[in-house]
Amino acid sequence: MANYYKLQVSYILGAMFRAGKAFVVFLVASLLLQPSHVTFEGDPIGDGGCTTLVAAGNATRDGSVILAKNRDLSEYEIQWLYRAPREEHQEGSKVGLQYIEIPQVPVTWAWVGSKSHTKKWGVGMGINEWGVSVGDNDAPTRESLEVESGLHDNDICRLILERSRTAEEGMWVAGALIDEYGHSFIGEIYCIADQEEVWIVECAGHHWAAVKIVDGVTVRANQFQITDRWDAGSDDLVEYAVEKGWCSSAATFNFAECYSKQGYPYQSSQTRYERGMGILGEKAGDLTREDLIDALSDHYEGTHMHRTAHDNDFYRTICSKRTVSAMVAHLKPDQPSEMQAMWYCMSSPCISVFTPVYANVSEVPDPYLTGEAPEDISNYDEDSAWWVFKKIQLLVDEDYDDLHPTVRAAWDDLYGQGVEELEELEVELLGLFAEGDREEAGRMMDSFVTERLKEAYDRALNMVQELSGGEEEEPAAVQDDGGYDKILTMVGVVAISIIILGGLALYIRRTT
């Protein structure tokens, strides 16, 4: 009888062992067939980096130029909505940047932009008083970099705003700075727009290429996209690449392939590039500001790449928990430069609201200029607009699918009110500018921007209360808990257990 039970146990354990082997084969196959994780060997960007979208001319419903960008940094890199007035400077003066000093120009133009106040002299995106808007994107380059003897990318963004009256002028400003000083730690892409056109300047260490866009759509993630056609660039752009052995001749020159680091194209950038081009391409010819706002809020919904928003272990999404602010510059050809607006959003755009801001405002409400280091959830400050919007994101991410629709509906309502008020304001402003009454126009623009920003902040405070159930408890930070890795660990434990039991079964068989 004892042998009978031993045989039964042996039979069961043997079956488990065979199942375990099959399971291991399945596990290995599934891992090989899974899409690459967003951070993988050969991808120098990983899960950081910004996304910029462009729609111009015949691609937009109103013939405008729309430049949209998500500013993606470390998750708690506090943003200020920073403004600088027009200023005059003494001849021979210098300006201190992130790492170096350079000669100052006689006049710097007024601008407003998204600034990592506790870390950087420059900005990652913004708009100036002439209606020139800019956003930057990291792009790995194989060319030697200047480290702390060169220019930070945010330096160049700010200098473009301070020194340019058109997008083309901004392109030449960026090119001249790169030629002379070079980049510090990484290559960069600058998308520079005005109400007529867009210039995209792709910069390596001391070399650059630029293309002009008047019509159509394009996207930049964190890799170069210019190939064998460009409209401006470094004088020795091709010769340098041939000399370095990056291509065999001028006939085989391709800027992106020659000047990018090994591994180009990078999966974390290529998926966003293709996704953005697909979204914009579907509506090209009828694109609106709202379409680009929606694109900035995208997590690959409706595709096989979609996972939980802000928690996608396989694909780097356009909207991310690392998105600390966003901008949509809607530049209209039939309006004065003073009326060109940047629609600004703090934290991830999918759970936040875009508010119109003019570059020549005389002040920004205090909550948008509040928030200091250390950059950690323990430093939450309800007096800071950025922290309040970030807290909303953290609270929504605790149950995104359930909470997001309600939050989105509330912000859409506020955005709609802002659009209606802006349209009414613009009618009055056009009349005032036509009459030459810039002083009254400026006063009305100041009042409008201040009221809209304060309303967004007040609504955000109320939303935090509602999402917290009326309590003031600090939200738990939504950590990158390595969900995929946890699953693999659990599966591995199960597989090992089955193999051990199978081995025990074989032992029993051999001893019975």
C-alpha positions in Angstrom: 0.0 0.0 0.0 2.9 2.3 0.8 4.4 1.7 -2.6 1.0 2.5 -4.2 0.9 6.0 -2.5 4.5 6.5 -3.4 3.6 5.8 -7.1 0.7 8.2 -6.9 2.8 10.9 -5.5 5.5 10.2 -8.0 3.0 10.3 -10.8 1.6 13.7 -9.6 5.0 15.2 -9.1 6.2 13.9 -12.4 3.3 15.6 -14.1 4.2 18.8 -12.2 7.8 18.5 -13.4 6.7 18.2 -17.0 4.4 21.1 -16.5 7.2 23.0 -14.9 9.5 22.4 -17.9 6.7 23.5 -20.3 6.2 26.6 -18.1 9.9 27.5 -18.2 9.9 27.2 -22.0 6.8 29.4 -22.1 8.4 31.9 -19.8 11.6 32.2 -21.8 9.6 32.5 -25.1 7.4 35.2 -23.7 10.3 37.2 -22.4 12.0 37.0 -25.8 8.8 38.1 -27.5 8.0 40.9 -25.1 8.6 44.5 -26.4 11.9 45.9 -25.1 11.7 47.7 -21.8 11.9 51.5 -22.1 15.4 51.5 -20.7 17.7 49.1 -22.4 21.3 48.7 -23.4 22.2 50.9 -26.3 19.5 53.5 -25.6 21.2 56.5 -24.0 18.0 58.3 -23.3 16.1 55.7 -21.2 12.9 57.0 -19.6 13.8 60.6 -19.6 13.6 63.3 -22.2 11.0 65.6 -23.7 8.6 65.4 -26.7 7.9 68.3 -29.0 5.1 68.4 -31.6 4.8 70.9 -34.5 1.9 71.8 -36.8 2.3 74.6 -39.3 0.6 76.4 -42.1 -1.6 74.1 -44.2 -1.6 71.5 -41.5 -3.7 73.7 -39.1 -7.3 74.7 -39.4 -6.6 78.4 -39.1 -3.3 78.5 -40.9 -1.4 79.2 -37.6 1.8 77.7 -36.3 1.4 75.5 -33.2 4.5 74.4 -31.2 3.7 72.0 -28.4 6.1 70.5 -25.8 6.1 68.3 -22.8 9.0 69.2 -20.5 10.2 65.9 -19.0 12.8 65.9 -16.2 13.3 64.2 -12.9 9.9 63.6 -11.4 10.1 66.3 -8.8 12.0 69.0 -10.6 9.9 72.0 -9.5 8.9 74.5 -12.2 8.3 78.2 -12.0 6.4 80.2 -14.6 9.2 82.7 -14.8 9.1 86.1 -16.6 11.8 88.5 -17.5 11.2 92.1 -18.7 12.9 93.7 -21.6 16.3 95.1 -20.4 19.1 97.2 -21.7 22.7 96.3 -20.8 26.0 98.3 -20.7 28.4 97.9 -23.5 31.0 95.3 -22.8 29.0 93.6 -20.0 28.8 89.8 -19.6 26.1 87.4 -18.6 26.6 84.5 -16.3 25.0 81.3 -17.6 24.8 77.8 -16.1 28.6 77.2 -16.3 30.3 80.0 -18.2 30.1 83.7 -18.9 29.6 85.1 -22.4 29.3 88.7 -23.7 25.9 90.3 -23.2 23.9 92.0 -26.0 22.7 95.6 -25.8 19.0 94.6 -25.3 17.3 91.4 -24.1 13.7 90.9 -25.0 10.9 90.2 -22.5 9.9 86.6 -22.2 8.0 84.1 -20.1 8.9 80.4 -19.7 9.1 77.2 -17.7 12.1 77.3 -15.4 13.7 74.8 -13.1 14.3 77.7 -10.7 16.3 75.8 -8.1 18.7 74.3 -10.7 19.1 76.2 -13.9 19.8 79.7 -15.2 17.9 79.0 -18.5 14.5 77.7 -19.4 13.3 74.6 -21.3 10.6 76.3 -23.2 8.8 79.7 -23.5 7.7 82.6 -25.7 9.0 86.2 -26.0 7.5 89.6 -26.7 8.0 89.2 -30.5 5.9 86.0 -30.5 9.0 83.7 -30.9 8.6 80.4 -29.1 11.1 77.7 -28.4 11.4 74.3 -26.8 14.4 71.9 -26.6 14.9 68.2 -26.6 18.0 66.2 -25.5 19.6 64.2 -28.3 22.7 62.0 -27.7 25.7 62.8 -29.9 29.0 61.0 -30.5 30.7 64.4 -31.0 32.9 65.5 -28.1 31.2 67.8 -25.6 32.5 70.7 -23.5 31.1 69.6 -20.2 31.2 72.6 -17.8 33.1 74.7 -20.3 30.1 74.7 -22.7 26.5 75.8 -22.9 23.7 74.1 -21.1 20.7 73.5 -23.4 18.5 75.7 -21.1 21.0 78.5 -21.6 20.5 78.4 -25.3 16.7 78.3 -25.0 16.7 81.4 -22.9 19.3 83.2 -25.1 17.1 82.5 -28.1 14.1 84.1 -26.3 16.2 87.1 -25.2 17.9 87.7 -28.6 15.5 86.8 -31.3 12.7 88.7 -33.1 11.9 85.9 -35.6 12.3 82.1 -35.7 14.9 82.4 -38.3 16.9 84.8 -36.2 16.6 82.4 -33.3 18.0 79.7 -35.5 21.1 81.8 -36.3 21.5 82.7 -32.6 21.5 79.0 -31.7 23.9 78.1 -34.5 26.4 80.8 -33.6 26.4 79.8 -29.9 27.0 76.2 -30.8 29.8 77.1 -33.2 31.6 79.2 -30.6 30.9 77.5 -27.3 29.5 74.0 -27.9 27.2 72.0 -25.7 28.0 70.9 -22.2 26.8 67.3 -21.6 24.5 66.2 -24.4 23.5 67.2 -27.9 20.2 69.1 -28.3 17.3 69.9 -30.6 15.8 73.4 -30.6 12.3 73.9 -32.2 11.9 77.6 -32.8 8.6 79.0 -34.0 7.0 82.3 -34.9 3.6 83.1 -36.6 5.1 82.4 -40.0 7.3 79.3 -39.8 9.3 76.9 -37.6 13.1 76.3 -37.6 14.3 73.0 -36.1 18.0 73.2 -35.2 19.7 69.9 -34.3 23.0 70.4 -32.5 25.8 68.1 -31.6 28.9 69.3 -29.8 30.1 72.2 -32.0 28.1 71.2 -35.2 24.5 71.7 -36.2 22.0 71.4 -39.0 18.6 73.2 -39.4 15.5 72.7 -41.4 12.7 75.2 -42.1 9.1 74.2 -41.9 6.3 76.4 -43.3 3.7 73.7 -43.8 3.0 70.2 -42.4 3.7 68.4 -39.2 6.7 67.0 -37.5 7.7 65.5 -34.1 10.9 65.5 -32.1 11.6 63.1 -29.2 15.2 62.6 -28.1 17.0 61.8 -31.3 18.1 63.7 -34.4 15.8 63.4 -37.4 17.6 65.5 -40.0 19.1 63.2 -42.6 20.5 64.4 -46.0 18.6 67.6 -46.5 19.0 70.8 -44.4 18.5 74.5 -45.0 21.4 75.8 -42.8 24.2 74.4 -40.8 27.8 74.5 -39.7 30.3 75.4 -42.5 32.2 72.1 -42.1 29.2 69.9 -41.1 29.9 67.2 -43.8 33.7 67.5 -43.9 34.0 67.0 -40.2 31.9 63.8 -40.3 34.0 62.4 -43.1 37.2 63.3 -41.4 36.0 61.5 -38.2 35.1 58.4 -40.3 31.4 58.6 -39.5 30.7 58.3 -43.2 32.8 57.5 -46.2 32.0 60.5 -48.4 29.7 63.5 -48.8 27.5 61.4 -50.9 26.8 59.0 -48.0 26.4 61.8 -45.4 23.3 61.6 -43.1 23.3 64.0 -40.2 21.3 61.9 -37.8 23.3 58.7 -38.5 26.7 60.5 -38.5 26.3 62.6 -35.4 24.1 60.3 -33.2 25.5 58.0 -30.6 25.6 54.2 -31.2 22.2 52.5 -31.2 20.4 55.1 -33.3 17.4 55.2 -33.7 16.6 54.8 -30.0 13.5 52.8 -29.1 12.4 55.2 -26.4 12.4 58.1 -28.9 11.4 56.2 -32.0 8.1 55.0 -30.5 7.1 58.5 -29.5 8.2 60.0 -32.9 6.0 57.5 -34.7 3.1 57.8 -32.3 3.2 61.6 -32.6 3.4 61.6 -36.3 0.5 59.2 -36.5 -1.7 61.3 -34.3 -0.9 64.6 -36.1 -1.0 63.0 -39.5 -4.5 61.7 -39.1 -5.8 65.3 -38.8 -3.3 67.2 -40.8 -5.1 70.0 -42.6 -7.6 70.5 -39.7 -5.4 70.5 -36.6 -6.3 72.8 -33.7 -4.7 73.7 -30.5 -6.9 71.2 -28.7 -5.5 68.4 -31.0 -2.0 69.1 -29.9 -3.0 69.3 -26.2 -4.6 65.9 -26.6 -1.4 64.6 -28.3 0.7 65.8 -25.3 -1.7 63.9 -23.0 -1.2 60.6 -24.9 -0.2 57.3 -23.3 -0.7 55.1 -26.4 -4.4 54.7 -25.7 -6.2 52.5 -28.2 -3.0 50.7 -29.2 -1.2 47.5 -28.2 1.4 49.7 -26.4 -1.0 51.1 -23.9 -0.6 50.2 -20.3 -1.7 52.1 -17.1 -1.0 55.8 -17.6 2.3 56.9 -16.1 3.2 53.3 -15.4 4.3 51.7 -18.7 7.3 49.4 -18.3 7.5 48.6 -22.0 7.1 51.9 -23.9 8.2 55.5 -23.1 5.0 57.5 -23.4 4.5 61.1 -24.6 2.8 62.0 -21.3 4.8 60.8 -18.4 5.0 61.1 -14.6 8.2 62.9 -15.4 6.4 65.6 -17.4 6.8 68.5 -15.0 5.2 71.1 -17.3 3.8 71.5 -20.8 3.4 74.3 -23.4 1.3 74.9 -26.5 2.3 78.1 -28.3 -0.5 79.0 -30.7 1.0 81.6 -33.0 -1.6 83.2 -35.3 -0.6 85.0 -38.5 -3.3 87.7 -38.3 -2.3 89.0 -34.8 0.3 91.4 -33.5 3.3 89.8 -31.9 2.2 91.1 -28.4 -0.9 89.0 -28.7 0.8 85.7 -29.4 0.1 83.3 -26.5 1.7 80.4 -24.8 -0.8 78.0 -23.2 1.0 76.8 -20.1 0.4 73.7 -18.0 2.0 72.5 -14.8 2.7 68.8 -14.1 1.4 66.1 -16.5 -1.1 67.5 -19.1 -3.5 64.6 -18.8 -4.5 65.7 -15.3 -3.9 69.4 -15.6 -5.1 72.5 -17.4 -3.6 74.8 -20.1 -3.8 78.5 -19.3 -3.0 81.3 -21.8 -0.1 83.5 -20.9 1.3 86.5 -22.9 5.1 87.1 -23.0 4.9 90.8 -22.0 2.9 90.3 -18.8 4.1 92.6 -16.0 3.8 90.0 -13.3 3.1 86.4 -12.5 1.0 85.4 -9.4 3.1 84.3 -6.5 2.0 80.6 -6.4 3.7 80.2 -9.8 6.9 81.5 -8.4 7.0 79.4 -5.3 8.6 76.0 -4.6 12.1 75.2 -3.6 14.5 72.3 -3.2 14.9 69.6 -2.0 13.0 68.0 -4.8 11.1 65.4 -2.9 7.4 64.8 -2.0 8.2 65.6 1.6 8.8 69.2 0.5 5.2 69.5 -0.7 4.0 73.1 -0.4 0.4 74.1 -1.0 1.5 77.7 -1.6 3.3 76.5 -4.8 1.1 76.0 -7.9 3.5 73.4 -9.2 3.3 71.3 -6.0 -0.5 71.4 -6.0 -0.7 70.2 -9.6 1.9 67.5 -8.9 -0.2 66.4 -5.9 -3.2 66.0 -8.1 -1.2 63.7 -10.4 0.0 61.6 -7.5 -3.5 61.2 -6.2 -5.1 60.4 -9.5 -2.3 57.8 -10.2 -3.5 55.9 -7.2 -6.6 54.9 -9.2 -6.1 56.5 -12.6 -8.9 54.8 -14.6 -11.5 55.7 -12.0 -10.4 59.2 -11.1 -9.1 60.6 -14.3 -12.5 61.1 -16.1 -13.8 63.3 -13.3 -10.6 65.4 -13.0 -10.4 65.7 -16.8 -14.0 66.9 -17.0 -13.4 69.6 -14.4 -10.3 70.9 -16.2 -12.0 70.8 -19.6 -14.8 73.0 -18.2 -12.2 75.5 -16.9 -10.3 75.4 -20.2 -13.5 76.0 -22.1 -14.2 79.1 -20.0 -10.7 80.4 -20.7 -11.1 79.9 -24.5 -14.4 81.9 -24.5 -12.9 84.7 -22.4 -9.8 84.8 -24.6 -11.8 85.1 -27.8 -13.8 88.0 -26.4 -10.6 89.7 -25.1 -8.8 89.3 -28.5 -11.6 91.2 -30.3 -11.0 94.2 -27.8 -7.2 93.9 -28.0 -7.2 94.0 -31.8 -9.2 97.2 -31.6 -6.8 98.7 -29.1 -3.7 97.8 -31.0 -5.3 99.2 -34.2 -5.8 102.5 -32.3 -2.3 102.4 -31.0 -3.4 102.2 -27.4 -0.8 99.6 -26.2 -1.0 100.8 -22.6 -4.6 99.8 -22.2 -4.1 96.6 -24.2 -1.3 95.7 -21.8 -3.4 96.4 -18.8 -6.2 94.1 -20.0 -3.7 91.3 -20.9 -2.1 91.5 -17.5 -5.5 91.3 -15.8 -6.7 88.4 -17.9 -3.5 86.3 -17.4 -3.5 86.9 -13.6 -7.1 86.0 -13.2 -6.8 82.8 -15.3 -3.7 81.6 -13.5 -5.2 82.3 -10.1 -8.4 80.5 -11.0 -6.5 77.5 -12.1 -4.5 77.4 -8.9 -7.6 77.9 -6.7 -9.4 75.1 -8.6 -6.4 72.9 -8.1 -6.4 73.4 -4.4 -10.1 72.5 -4.2 -9.4 69.4 -6.4 -6.7 68.2 -4.0 -9.2 68.5 -1.1 -11.8 66.5 -3.0 -9.4 63.8 -4.1 -8.0 63.6 -0.5 -11.5 63.2 0.9 -11.3 66.5 2.6 -8.1 65.4 4.5 -4.8 67.1 4.4 -2.8 63.9 4.3 0.3 64.0 2.1 -0.1 61.6 -0.9 2.2 58.7 -1.1 4.7 59.2 -4.0 3.8 57.0 -6.9 7.1 55.2 -7.2 8.4 53.3 -10.1 7.9 50.1 -8.3 9.3 47.9 -11.0 6.0 46.1 -11.5 7.4 44.2 -14.4 10.4 43.1 -12.4 8.1 42.0 -9.6 6.1 39.8 -11.9 9.2 38.2 -13.3 10.5 37.6 -9.7 7.2 36.0 -8.7 7.1 33.9 -11.9 10.6 32.8 -11.3 9.9 31.7 -7.8 6.9 29.6 -9.0 9.0 28.1 -11.8 11.9 27.2 -9.4 9.4 25.7 -7.0 7.9 23.5 -9.7 11.4 22.4 -10.8 12.3 21.5 -7.2 9.1 19.5 -6.8 9.8 17.8 -10.2 13.3 16.9 -9.0 11.8 15.4 -5.9 9.4 13.4 -8.0 12.3 12.0 -10.0 14.1 11.1 -6.8 11.0 9.2 -5.4 10.6 7.3 -8.7 14.2 6.2 -8.6 13.9 5.0 -5.0 10.6 3.1 -5.4 
